[in-house]
Amino acid sequence: MKITLSLFILICTYFSGTAQIPENLGEGSIKIGMYAFNSKDTANVNTDPENLFLYFSYHIRKDKILRDTDVNANLDHTSLKRSDLNNATIVNSLSVKVNIPTYIIDWKEKKTYTVYKKKDSTFVFKNDLKQEKQELFFKMLANPQKNDVIVDTTNQILVYICDVPCYLAKYATASGWRKFAYTKQRLSFFSPLNALFIGFPFSVLSVDAENTDDQKNKARVTGISRFQVMDFNEKKPDKSLFKLPKKYILTSTSLNGTHIKKN
């Protein structure tokens, strides 16, 4: 699935493409849900549990981020559709297993460190954040785009996300307008969803993104993904979450690789 967004903000005024992303991302924890819909269902985009595809959990402490696997690994997403035909019930089910590893992001170095074990040894795979296939938001922050985005905040609606008052607004894409929600309430950490709106002055808590994964026509919108904050905590995460094991082997390959770079 390829998710496309025009990045960069115009909100009654023009935000410069050189907008600074903070080196200190604040402190706190956040969980973001991804809700997936096909192109025929985009009029009814919502955050009902049955539409949850996967979720992202982050613990943030200044220039260190832990992508937590506890709530991501082996997520069993099941969709059931029932229909009656001549008094018989047909049940269609779809189960998807998503296994996302735990890794630490060093925001200052723009590196990721994925820890995994093989037999009796502990390995750490070091990678450039810009090349990290598992990451979405902080990868975009490390490599911000320079496209222009038009944001319309007229006739915005007050909504609540995680009991936080937000304003529902819209932004322009190549195919039309999409929704996003932001709050003027100051959070103790930088919202990962702001990676989609470089230079925006408020914390973004929800955004609808277009999926364009048609191989023959890459510009065709095939669906919508809504990324929305499910929960957050402004408590400072413990330092121990961001420490690598005392003994490990640094590798140049990912979880299934075997080539050892150095000890």
Secondary structure by P-SEA (a helix, b strand, c coil): cbbbbbbbbbccbbbbcccccccccccccbbbbbbbbcccccccccccccccccbbbbbbcccbbbbcccccccbbbbbbbbbbcccbbbbbbbbbbbbbbbbbbcccccbbbbbbbcccbbbbbbbbccccccccaaaaaaccccbbbbbbccbbbbbbcccbbbbbbccccccbbbbbbbbccccccccccccccccccccccbbbbbbcccccccccccbbbbbbbcccccccccccccccccbbbbbcccccccccccc
